[in-house]
Amino acid sequence: MHSIVSLLSKRSINRIINTMKDIQQLTAILERDGNGYVALCPKLDIASQGDSVEEARLNLMVAGEIFFECASDSEIQQRLNFR
């Protein structure tokens, strides 16, 4: 089994590294929702869910990695409010 990081392209990894030079942390909000949990990253405007807090958190991290993989540089800059 491959980790998500091993599946990312070199370009995506470089974009993530360059972004992380400017941002050290992103806030995640986790809330109970029925029988599961919802996780939201307001800064990136992405969300995920899971049956447990940990699963929701991990799914949100994967959603963030997919965002950095697929979003254009301008979309990343816009959501992170870079000037």
C-alpha positions as CSV (number, residue, x, y, z in Angstrom):
1,M,0.0,0.0,0.0
2,H,1.3,3.5,-0.9
3,S,0.9,6.5,1.2
4,I,-0.8,9.5,-0.2
5,V,2.5,11.4,-0.3
6,S,4.1,8.7,-2.5
7,L,1.2,9.1,-4.9
8,L,1.5,12.8,-5.3
9,S,3.4,14.2,-8.3
10,K,6.7,16.0,-7.9
11,R,5.0,19.2,-9.0
12,S,2.4,18.8,-6.3
13,I,4.9,18.1,-3.6
14,N,6.9,21.2,-4.5
15,R,3.7,23.3,-4.5
16,I,2.8,21.9,-1.0
17,I,6.3,22.6,0.3
18,N,6.3,26.2,-1.1
19,T,2.9,26.8,0.4
20,M,3.9,25.4,3.8
21,K,6.9,27.7,3.9
22,D,4.3,30.5,4.3
23,I,1.7,28.6,6.3
24,Q,2.6,26.6,9.4
25,Q,-0.8,25.5,10.5
26,L,-4.4,25.3,9.2
27,T,-7.3,25.1,11.5
28,A,-9.7,22.2,11.4
29,I,-13.1,22.2,13.0
30,L,-14.6,18.9,14.0
31,E,-18.2,18.4,15.0
32,R,-20.4,15.5,15.8
33,D,-23.1,15.0,13.1
34,G,-25.5,12.2,13.8
35,N,-23.6,9.0,14.1
36,G,-20.4,10.4,12.7
37,Y,-18.2,13.5,12.6
38,V,-17.7,16.3,10.1
39,A,-14.3,18.0,9.7
40,L,-13.9,21.4,8.1
41,C,-10.9,23.5,7.1
42,P,-12.4,27.0,6.8
43,K,-9.2,28.5,5.3
44,L,-9.2,26.1,2.4
45,D,-13.0,25.7,2.3
46,I,-12.8,21.9,2.3
47,A,-14.6,19.4,4.4
48,S,-14.8,15.7,5.0
49,Q,-16.4,13.2,7.4
50,G,-15.8,10.0,9.2
51,D,-17.2,7.6,11.7
52,S,-14.8,8.8,14.4
53,V,-12.9,12.1,15.2
54,E,-9.7,10.5,14.0
55,E,-11.2,9.2,10.8
56,A,-12.8,12.6,10.0
57,R,-9.4,14.3,10.7
58,L,-7.5,11.9,8.5
59,N,-10.1,12.2,5.7
60,L,-9.8,16.0,5.9
61,M,-6.0,15.7,5.6
62,V,-6.4,13.6,2.5
63,A,-8.9,16.2,1.1
64,G,-6.3,18.9,1.7
65,E,-3.7,16.9,-0.1
66,I,-6.1,16.4,-3.0
67,F,-6.8,20.1,-3.0
68,F,-3.1,20.9,-3.3
69,E,-2.7,18.3,-6.0
70,C,-5.6,19.6,-8.2
71,A,-6.0,23.3,-7.6
72,S,-4.3,25.9,-9.7
73,D,-1.6,28.1,-8.1
74,S,-4.0,31.1,-8.3
75,E,-6.8,29.1,-6.5
76,I,-4.4,28.1,-3.7
77,Q,-3.2,31.7,-3.4
78,Q,-6.8,33.0,-3.4
79,R,-7.9,30.6,-0.6
80,L,-4.8,31.2,1.5
81,N,-5.1,35.0,0.9
82,F,-1.6,35.5,-0.3
83,R,-0.8,38.8,-1.8
